[in-house]
């Protein structure tokens, strides 16, 4: 069996798994809805209960789509960062973009007691947290891009990103110190991450920005493959290092920023999924890896969200807790079994 046929079969299997877990995710929740009714509602039919139709179309379906966008976006961002920095421990949040988003939300929630009424109005608006997180992400992105154009060494950018993360964490700690318990709790709940709070309007904005980031990846496949062998090799192939690096940073920032803005910081996915994809496909070709990590990331986050639903329970566990609790042991087991880590 030739290699391309093997990849085709693997992609078909992943696509089938994605559909299966997508339907399973929609079917789970505190309200039991028969499977035939779910298919009927999704196909545009009229349900025997209006409440079932509302639950599926206005809550469960947007949440499942959000899980796919978040899982695939974070996985692609993680792959881009691990390749650019040639570091298996690099993830989508390594540039400090997520920290910038967290700072924006912290200023909105924790700073409301300090800065007053205008912040309170934003907190209770549908777009308040997204605007605050996006603004924080954009400011850190701007700083990282400026720094990237000033330094020649790619590893310096990694260190700068980590320093931005430490700086924003310090500011958040100071804000938390002067905030009351209710504000701290509200910020803590946001930091847990959530997939189920988006309306169709918000999801449309999210999806549009996500699509812009994904389209950008088609222009960096060749540079990504060349970066695997070092920047000198990339230069010998005629790759414009600075421009390619800026594009990769911009794509990662767009995906990470919009995901954090609308869903909060989701751990584990971006760090671990690229390694899983490399193990399953046994390749470092980004033409294969980019769609692979997108599919695997979407599937894993759908599974994690289904577990977080606690079927037959009205409670939902924080998605961050599930992604790390169930995902990290699997990756450790795979790495120990393979006895090799892929960069």
Order of alpha helices (4+ residues) and beta strands (2+ residues): alpha-alpha-alpha-alpha-alpha-alpha-alpha-alpha-alpha-alpha-alpha-alpha-alpha-alpha-alpha-alpha-alpha
